[in-house]
Amino acid sequence: MDPFIALADPIRRDLLRALASGPARVVDLAARHPISRPAVSKHLRLLTEAGLATVEDRGRERHYALARPGLAPVRALLDELAGRRPPIPESAFDALDLEVRRTVHDRRAGTDTASGTASSQEESA
């Protein structure tokens, strides 16, 4: 199931909020809602199918937990819509990397005249 479809239901969003604080049993989650336990189980099954929750059987009980990696597509969409991008374009880092490499190469080759000046200034200070 698509995580966006799973998040469309307010009961499922509330179940995820509850699971964000830690793993919980179906009984405990059902006590927080005015719907039946089987209905809560159905919502939890859908969240599990969407990759938003995990389930672990412990004896006769089922413990559900939030699966944070399943939220990645939702987070990516929200970041995209919010316009969150690095303040500096990646191409600027490429140019900076090239300049650093050129400077290091020049210094190793001994063609950089400023480095001799800098070392003489350091010695006099």
N, C-alpha and C positions, 0 to 999 in steps of 0.2 A: 504494500500500500504506500502511496505517496505521503511523505510526512506533512505536506501542506493540507492534504485532505484530512489526515488524522488530527491536525491542529484546528480544523474548522469547527469542531464541536467544543462548546464551553466546558462540558463535563470532563472531556479528555484533557483540555488545557489545565483544569483544576487538579486533575490526577497527576499531571506532570509537575505542577507546583508542589504538590505533596511529596512526590518522589524526589524532588530536588533537595529536600532536607535529609533524605536517607531512604534506604530500602524499607518496604512496608508489606504487610500481609494484606490479602484481599479483604479480610474481615475488618481490619483497621481502616482501610480506604473506604469501604462501604459504609462504615459508621459515620463518615463525614458527609454523606450525600443522602438526599431523600429518595433515592432509587434503590431497587433491589440489589442484592449481592450478585445474582447472575447478570444483571445489567452492567454492574461495575466490572465484572469479569469479562464481559464482552468488549467493553471499552478498553480494558487493559490488553486484551488479545489483539485488538486493532493497533494499539500503540506499539505492541511488540512486533507485529507484522510490518509496521512502518519504520522499524529500527530505532524507535524513540525510547523503548523500555526493554529491559531484559527480565527474564523470569527464571527462578531457581526453585526446584522442588526440594523441600526439606520435610521429609516424612509425609504427613498428610497435608501440609500447608504449602502454599505457593507464595514465594517472596518476590516482589517486583522491585526493580531499581531503574533509575533514570539512565538511559544510554546517551551520554553527552555527545559522542561522535555522530549520532543520528541527527543532531541539530545543525550540523555543518551546512547543509543546503539552505536551511532557513536563515542561518547567520550570514551566509554569503549573499543571499538576496537582500537582506536588510542592510548590509554594508554597501551593496551596490546602490540601493535606493537612497541611502543617506549620503552618498557621494564621498564616502571615505576612501581616499586615495593617498598615497604618499605625497607629502608637500613638494617633493622634488621629483621630477620625472626620472625614470630609470636610465634614460639615455644620458642624463647628466652624470650619473655615476660611471658610465662607460668612458666618458671623456675624462673624468677625474682619474680613473684607473689608468688610462693611457698616459696621462701627464705624469702620474707617480712613477710608472714604469720607465718613462723616458728620463725623468730626473735621476732615478736610481741608476739607470744605465750610464748616463752622462757622468755621474759621480764616480762610478766604478772605473770608467774609462779615463778619468782624470781630466776631462774636458770642461768640467764645471769650474769656473773661476770664482764663483761666489763662495764655494765651500772653503777655499783657502782663506778668504777674507773672514768668514765666520769663525774659523778655528783661531785665527790670529786675534780676533776680538774676544774670544772666550779666554785665551791665555792672558790677555791684558787685564781682564776683569777680576 
